[in-house]
Amino acid sequence: FVSETAAALCLSAGYRAAGDRMWQGLTLLFALVPCALVQLSLVFIHRDVSRDRPLVLLLHLLQLGPLV
């Protein structure tokens, strides 16, 4: 997850440097929306299983939730 997001952000920066705003926006959209959906679904799964909720929420916000 981390490397895929980093690659999308680098690609988006390349599009911004080239002045292509449409592809930059689409790259960010298709990179960040799935990350948010995965994190929300994993937070709801861990809410039922885990007792240490603040730590799990922090790990999800740092994109380390799938590793938990």
N, C-alpha and C positions, 0 to 999 in steps of 0.2 A: 504494500500500500504506500509506504513512504517513498520508495524509488519511483513508482508510477506517478505519484503526485509531483515529485521533484522534476521528473522528465516533462510533465505537462506544463509546469511553471516555467521551465527553461524554454520550451517551445513557444509559450505565450510571450516571453520576453523577446524572443527572436522575431515574432510577428510584430511586436510593438516597435522594435528597432527598424523594421522594414516599413513601418507605417500602415500595416494592414490591420485595421481595427476590427473588422468583421471576424476574421479568423482568430484574432486574439480573444475576442469575446466568446466565440463558440468553444475555443479550447478551454477557457476558464470555466465556462458553463458545464461542459462535459467532464471536466476534471473534479470540480468542487461539489456538484449536486450528488453524484454517487458517493463521494466521501461522507457527505452529511447524512445521506440515507442509511449508509452502513453503520455510521456511528449511532444514529438514533435507534436503529433496530437492535444493536448490541447493548445499548444502555438499557433498553426495556428487557432484554434477556437477562442481563446481569442484575437488574433490579430485583428479580424474583429469586436469584440464586445467591447473591453476595450480601454480606452484612456490612462490608467496608465500602459504602457507596461513594464518599468523597474521593477516595483514591481511585476507584474505578472510573468515575467521571473525569478526573484529571487525566488518566491514561487515555481515555477516549478522545479528549480534547487535543492531546498531543499525538493523536493518530497511532497510538500503541495499543489501543483496545483490542484489535484482532489477535495480538500476540498473547493477551491474557487468556 
